[in-house]
Amino acid sequence: MTKLTPPYLAFDPATRHLRLDPHEQAFFQNPYEAYGFLHGASNAFFWEEFGFWCFGGFDDVNRLLRDRRLGRQNPAGVPDSRGIDQDRSHLSAFDGIEANSMLELEPPVHTRLRTLVNRAFVSRQIERLRPRVEALANELIDRFEPDKAVDLLPAFAAPLPITIIAEMLGVPVEMGPQLLDWSHRMVAMYMHGRTRETEETANRAAGEFTDFLRFHVTERRKNPGDDLLSLLISAQQDGQKLSEDELVSSAILLLNAGHEATVHQTGNAVRSILAQGGDPRRFFISPEATAATVEECLRFDAPLHMFTRYAYQEIEIAPGIVVQPGQTIGLLLGMANHDPRAFAEPLAFRPDRADQKNVSFGAGIHFCIGAPLARLELQVSLRTLFGRHPRLHLAEQPRFRDTYHFHGLETLAVGF
């Protein structure tokens, strides 16, 4: 049965056109109401505010993420384009990074870059970080002021992953706040309704970030260590190494992706677990229970809700929906994770569910290379936090940021 239409959206069943402002408070504070309606009306729709077809069914999103007729690399050769014919001279530093980012490239270049980076980023390497992540989580919790509300985002969720990825790469940990600032300014490029000011700010951040990493790459070439930057410098495939530009882009991608989503997934997960009531330690009684809880957090309230792809040829993506070469489609990860055709009671938080799966890390050749690290950080940080503070509670009602297609909290004030 089709659910009642939420008052802040309009949907035409005949054309499958959706009008929904992503900056609408009622939507970005709780996108799952709109998703629930759309699951009943149509999992595929033309989202007028974005200007392209979007897909929110779990099977469709999973399939299209793997479809090699679609990809991240703009066929026109313009990364993250606002308009192919627009002057982008003010984005030269940002575009320089994007041009060598494996997230934005396709085979064969993507394959070579990912293979080289992945050698330094495999699960067995990441598992060795578990004691360090636990020690850092405890250090951060030790700094909480007793009898005072703590905003978990800057006090816990943000410093943990940025410290870990900075240590892995071998760049100064004390640069953490600056790395976060550069990352936030660059990530703003991917949000709906960006402005010229957003672009210029992102470009300055990209230039400063590039200069910072070129300096450290030069230092590592002279004095290699056992850090990720040194491994990336020395890694080879068929006698080929990463170029300087590829090195810088790969390091920036790892730094940005290595914390941005994890920060917001941590906040969303704490909020989700507290909403269940009772003793939160019940979700972390064993390594297996902890892993299952993290997977359900990833499904239940993911930090990235839309990922875009370009069509490389004319494709009938779904019955009656044909896209042309160069056109964009949107894959709604958060909506797919709540598809009632794929999940029993999708709005229920159930770590023990038999249908546990999600598309929060993507799928196919662009599956998140940092997924093992993100999972480990979430498992350790959440278990440690709730183990130390089982009476953790919200000090005020958290609110989500107006940053669709990212989905994260503005603040997360808690008491003990």
Secondary structure, 3 states (H helix, E strand, C coil): CCCCCCCCCEEECCCCEEECCCCCHHHHHCHHHHHHHHHHHCCEEEECCCCEEEECCHHHHHHHHHCCCEECCCCCCCCCCCCCCCCCHHHHHHHHHHCCCHHHCCCCHHHHHHHHHHCCCCHHHHHCCHHHHHHHHHHHHHCCCCCCCEEHHHHHHCHHHHHHHHHHHCCCHHHHHHHHHHHHHHHHHHCCCCCHHHHHHHHHHHHHHHHHHHHHHHHHHHCCCCCHHHHHHHCEECCEECCHHHHHHHHHHHHHHCCHHHHHHHHHHHHHHHCCCCCHHHHHCCHHHHHHHHHHHHHHCCCECCEEEEECCCEEEECCEEECCCCEEEECHHHHCCCCCCCCCCCCCCCCCCCCCCCCCCCHHHCCCCHHHHHHHHHHHHHHHHHHCCCCEECCCCCECCCCCECCECCCEEEC
